Amino acid sequence: MTAVGPAGVSALERRYRRLLLAYPRTYRTAHGDELLDVLLESAAPGRRIPVPREAWGLLTGGVRSRVVHLASGSPWADGVHLAVTAVAAANLAALLPYAGTLPLWTLLSALTLLATARGRLRTAAALTLLTGAKAVALAGGWRLFDTTLLPVYPTFLQARPLFMDSDPYLVAGTYAVALAGLLALRRAPRTRSWWWLAAAVAASWAGPEWMEDPSRLPISLSRLVVEAVAFGLAAGSAYLARDHRWTLAAAIYLATASGELVLHSDALTRQHLAYWGVLALLVVGAAFAPFRQRRHCLD
């Protein structure tokens, strides 16, 4: 006997509906009821939970459908916008530990990320120019807009002064990439997830320590995990959708993030090379993944 809730909906149907949330809203609107009817009709009498293989198939099918749904519109524009969003998140992550000393500029950096992610490109470009100019001034030790006591020490998440391992040209290049991408786009291809804010917070933490010599260009393990997960998702999405927009975004971000390693090329350790190598390998995987999928489909 099938358990039925107060609204006449069985426990099995409720669980199927939760699994169908893995699919995009447009897909559920067009095919959700039809798919649900098929699943309920094929279920054994008295069953209260979906068969594990069936549940896994719905979840993986939903993820694939979401990825394919995202692979719409111009791959170039979408890839550039995704890269600019990632760079804006990295810029915010660099300032977050110093929010107690630089509250206004940290807030403006957060607003830059929000404007970029939500598709307010002109607002984002103006904020990028403003916060970038201040960041370059801080990196170079120059006074701009307001007086800031240097060096800028962190209030949490970090232990090293702001831009201690960088220089004004490198900081300017990072903001220039974001600004150029924003100006190159006439409009945002789509709005991005609010999870980019969470990614910026996670990437801003300096720990846990894993360097042989923490005094030589330390790399945050938490930042490495965030970047590796993002790059892994890019490679997986490129494979599922047979599309290179995620490859373009990852390549632009990696080129921007590599500037710090180039600047300190004489002080690199095995951990630095492993960090860069993991990200580079994932970018290469994302570049070749769509072609591998096409050959699989032809076999």
KOLKOLVEX-601277 format. One record per residue (C-alpha): residue number from 1; residue in three letters; x, y, z. Coordinates in steps of 0.2 Angstrom, whole numbers, always signed. Example, Ala and Ser with C-alpha at 12.3 -4.5 7.8 and 13.67 -1.06 7.14 Angstrom:
% KOLKOLVEX-601277
  koldren  lumnu      x      y      z
        1    ALA    +62    -22    +39
        2    SER    +68     -5    +36
This chain:
% KOLKOLVEX-601277
  koldren  lumnu      x      y      z
        1    MET     +0     +0     +0
        2    THR     +7    +17     -5
        3    ALA     +8    +31     +9
        4    VAL     -2    +46     +4
        5    GLY     +0    +63    +12
        6    PRO    -13    +76    +16
        7    ALA    -14    +83     -1
        8    GLY    -16    +66     -9
        9    VAL     +2    +65    -15
       10    SER    +11    +49    -11
       11    ALA    +28    +48     -3
       12    LEU    +36    +41    -19
       13    GLU    +29    +55    -29
       14    ARG    +36    +68    -17
       15    ARG    +53    +60    -18
       16    TYR    +52    +60    -37
       17    ARG    +48    +78    -37
       18    ARG    +63    +82    -27
       19    LEU    +74    +72    -39
       20    LEU    +67    +82    -53
       21    LEU    +73    +98    -46
       22    ALA    +90    +93    -53
       23    TYR    +82    +98    -70
       24    PRO    +81   +116    -76
       25    ARG    +64   +125    -73
       26    THR    +60   +126    -91
       27    TYR    +63   +107    -93
       28    ARG    +52   +103    -78
       29    THR    +38   +115    -85
       30    ALA    +38   +107   -102
       31    HIS    +41    +88    -98
       32    GLY    +41    +86    -79
       33    ASP    +23    +80    -77
       34    GLU    +25    +68    -91
       35    LEU    +41    +61    -84
       36    LEU    +33    +60    -67
       37    ASP    +18    +50    -74
       38    VAL    +30    +37    -82
       39    LEU    +40    +35    -67
       40    LEU    +25    +32    -56
       41    GLU    +17    +20    -68
       42    SER    +33    +10    -69
       43    ALA    +36     +9    -50
       44    ALA    +32     -7    -41
       45    PRO    +16     -7    -30
       46    GLY    +19     -1    -12
       47    ARG    +36     +7    -16
       48    ARG    +40    +22     -6
       49    ILE    +57    +27    -12
       50    PRO    +65    +27    -30
       51    VAL    +76    +13    -35
       52    PRO    +94    +19    -32
       53    ARG    +99    +17    -51
       54    GLU    +84    +27    -56
       55    ALA    +87    +41    -43
       56    TRP   +105    +42    -49
       57    GLY    +99    +43    -67
       58    LEU    +88    +57    -63
       59    LEU   +101    +67    -54
       60    THR   +115    +64    -68
       61    GLY   +102    +68    -81
       62    GLY    +97    +84    -72
       63    VAL   +115    +90    -71
       64    ARG   +118    +86    -89
       65    SER   +102    +95    -94
       66    ARG   +107   +110    -84
       67    VAL   +124   +111    -92
       68    VAL   +117   +109   -109
       69    HIS   +104   +123   -105
       70    LEU   +119   +134   -100
       71    ALA   +128   +131   -117
       72    SER   +116   +143   -126
       73    GLY   +120   +160   -134
       74    SER   +137   +166   -139
       75    PRO   +151   +155   -132
       76    TRP   +163   +169   -134
       77    ALA   +153   +182   -124
       78    ASP   +147   +169   -111
       79    GLY   +165   +164   -108
       80    VAL   +172   +182   -107
       81    HIS   +158   +186    -94
       82    LEU   +161   +171    -84
       83    ALA   +180   +175    -84
       84    VAL   +177   +193    -79
       85    THR   +165   +187    -65
       86    ALA   +179   +175    -58
       87    VAL   +192   +189    -59
       88    ALA   +180   +200    -49
       89    ALA   +178   +187    -36
       90    ALA   +197   +185    -35
       91    ASN   +199   +204    -33
       92    LEU   +186   +204    -19
       93    ALA   +195   +189    -11
       94    ALA   +211   +200    -11
       95    LEU   +203   +214     -1
       96    LEU   +191   +205    +11
       97    PRO   +204   +201    +25
       98    TYR   +207   +220    +26
       99    ALA   +189   +225    +27
      100    GLY   +192   +232    +44
      101    THR   +205   +245    +38
      102    LEU   +197   +247    +20
      103    PRO   +178   +245    +23
      104    LEU   +173   +257     +9
      105    TRP   +184   +249     -4
      106    THR   +180   +232     +1
      107    LEU   +162   +236     +0
      108    LEU   +164   +243    -17
      109    SER   +174   +228    -23
      110    ALA   +159   +217    -17
      111    LEU   +147   +228    -26
      112    THR   +158   +226    -42
      113    LEU   +156   +207    -41
      114    LEU   +138   +209    -38
      115    ALA   +136   +221    -53
      116    THR   +146   +209    -64
      117    ALA   +137   +193    -59
      118    ARG   +120   +201    -61
      119    GLY   +124   +208    -78
      120    ARG   +125   +227    -74
      121    LEU   +140   +229    -85
      122    ARG   +142   +248    -86
      123    THR   +140   +249    -67
      124    ALA   +153   +235    -65
      125    ALA   +165   +244    -77
      126    ALA   +164   +260    -67
      127    LEU   +167   +251    -51
      128    THR   +181   +241    -58
      129    LEU   +190   +257    -64
      130    LEU   +187   +265    -47
      131    THR   +192   +251    -36
      132    GLY   +206   +246    -48
      133    ALA   +214   +263    -47
      134    LYS   +214   +263    -28
      135    ALA   +221   +245    -27
      136    VAL   +235   +250    -39
      137    ALA   +239   +266    -28
      138    LEU   +239   +255    -13
      139    ALA   +251   +242    -21
      140    GLY   +262   +257    -27
      141    GLY   +262   +266    -10
      142    TRP   +253   +281    -18
      143    ARG   +239   +292    -11
      144    LEU   +223   +292    -21
      145    PHE   +205   +297    -16
      146    ASP   +209   +296     +3
      147    THR   +223   +294    +15
      148    THR   +228   +276    +19
      149    LEU   +241   +271    +32
      150    LEU   +253   +258    +23
      151    PRO   +256   +244    +25
      152    VAL   +238   +239    +26
      153    TYR   +237   +225    +39
      154    PRO   +223   +212    +39
      155    THR   +209   +211    +52
      156    PHE   +205   +192    +49
      157    LEU   +208   +178    +37
      158    GLN   +226   +183    +33
      159    ALA   +242   +187    +42
      160    ARG   +252   +197    +28
      161    PRO   +250   +215    +23
      162    LEU   +240   +219     +8
      163    PHE   +249   +217     -9
      164    MET   +265   +212     +0
      165    ASP   +269   +199    -13
      166    SER   +263   +209    -28
      167    ASP   +267   +226    -37
      168    PRO   +257   +240    -45
      169    TYR   +259   +233    -63
      170    LEU   +253   +216    -58
      171    VAL   +238   +223    -49
      172    ALA   +234   +235    -63
      173    GLY   +235   +220    -76
      174    THR   +222   +210    -66
      175    TYR   +210   +225    -65
      176    ALA   +213   +229    -83
      177    VAL   +208   +211    -89
      178    ALA   +192   +213    -79
      179    LEU   +188   +231    -86
      180    ALA   +193   +226   -104
      181    GLY   +181   +211   -103
      182    LEU   +167   +221    -97
      183    LEU   +169   +235   -110
      184    ALA   +170   +221   -124
      185    LEU   +153   +215   -119
      186    ARG   +137   +224   -125
      187    ARG   +126   +215   -113
      188    ALA   +128   +201   -101
      189    PRO   +124   +184   -108
      190    ARG   +115   +179    -92
      191    THR   +115   +182    -73
      192    ARG   +127   +172    -63
      193    SER   +125   +163    -47
      194    TRP   +126   +171    -29
      195    TRP   +138   +157    -25
      196    TRP   +152   +168    -32
      197    LEU   +151   +178    -16
      198    ALA   +154   +162     -6
      199    ALA   +168   +157    -17
      200    ALA   +177   +174    -14
      201    VAL   +175   +172     +4
      202    ALA   +183   +155     +4
      203    ALA   +197   +160     -8
      204    SER   +201   +175     +4
      205    TRP   +207   +163    +18
      206    ALA   +226   +161    +20
      207    GLY   +225   +144    +28
      208    PRO   +228   +130    +30
      209    GLU   +246   +132    +28
      210    TRP   +255   +119    +16
      211    MET   +270   +128    +10
      212    GLU   +288   +122    +14
      213    ASP   +293   +140    +18
      214    PRO   +278   +151    +22
      215    SER   +288   +166    +20
      216    ARG   +291   +163     +1
      217    LEU   +275   +168     -9
      218    PRO   +263   +158     +2
      219    ILE   +248   +150     -8
      220    SER   +232   +147     +1
      221    LEU   +226   +129     +1
      222    SER   +208   +135     +3
      223    ARG   +210   +146    -13
      224    LEU   +218   +131    -22
      225    VAL   +203   +120    -18
      226    VAL   +191   +134    -24
      227    GLU   +200   +136    -40
      228    ALA   +203   +117    -43
      229    VAL   +184   +114    -40
      230    ALA   +179   +128    -52
      231    PHE   +191   +122    -65
      232    GLY   +185   +104    -63
      233    LEU   +167   +110    -66
      234    ALA   +173   +119    -81
      235    ALA   +181   +104    -88
      236    GLY   +166    +93    -84
      237    SER   +154   +106    -92
      238    ALA   +164   +107   -107
      239    TYR   +163    +88   -109
      240    LEU   +145    +87   -106
      241    ALA   +139   +101   -117
      242    ARG   +153    +99   -130
      243    ASP   +156   +118   -129
      244    HIS   +172   +128   -126
      245    ARG   +165   +143   -117
      246    TRP   +171   +136   -100
      247    THR   +188   +133   -107
      248    LEU   +189   +151   -113
      249    ALA   +184   +157    -95
      250    ALA   +196   +146    -87
      251    ALA   +211   +151    -98
      252    ILE   +208   +169    -96
      253    TYR   +207   +167    -77
      254    LEU   +223   +156    -77
      255    ALA   +233   +169    -87
      256    THR   +228   +182    -75
      257    ALA   +232   +172    -59
      258    SER   +249   +166    -67
      259    GLY   +256   +184    -66
      260    GLU   +260   +182    -47
      261    LEU   +270   +166    -51
      262    VAL   +279   +175    -65
      263    LEU   +284   +189    -54
      264    HIS   +291   +178    -41
      265    SER   +299   +165    -54
      266    ASP   +315   +165    -44
      267    ALA   +307   +159    -28
      268    LEU   +295   +146    -34
      269    THR   +294   +129    -25
      270    ARG   +287   +112    -29
      271    GLN   +271   +117    -21
      272    HIS   +270   +133    -33
      273    LEU   +273   +122    -48
      274    ALA   +260   +109    -42
      275    TYR   +247   +123    -40
      276    TRP   +250   +130    -57
      277    GLY   +251   +112    -65
      278    VAL   +234   +106    -58
      279    LEU   +225   +122    -65
      280    ALA   +234   +121    -81
      281    LEU   +230   +102    -83
      282    LEU   +212   +106    -80
      283    VAL   +212   +119    -93
      284    VAL   +220   +107   -106
      285    GLY   +207    +94   -101
      286    ALA   +193   +107   -104
      287    ALA   +200   +112   -121
      288    PHE   +200    +93   -127
      289    ALA   +185    +87   -118
      290    PRO   +172    +93   -131
      291    PHE   +182    +84   -145
      292    ARG   +183    +68   -135
      293    GLN   +164    +68   -133
      294    ARG   +161    +71   -151
      295    ARG   +172    +56   -155
      296    HIS   +162    +46   -142
      297    CYS   +146    +50   -150
      298    LEU   +152    +45   -168
      299    ASP   +158    +28   -162
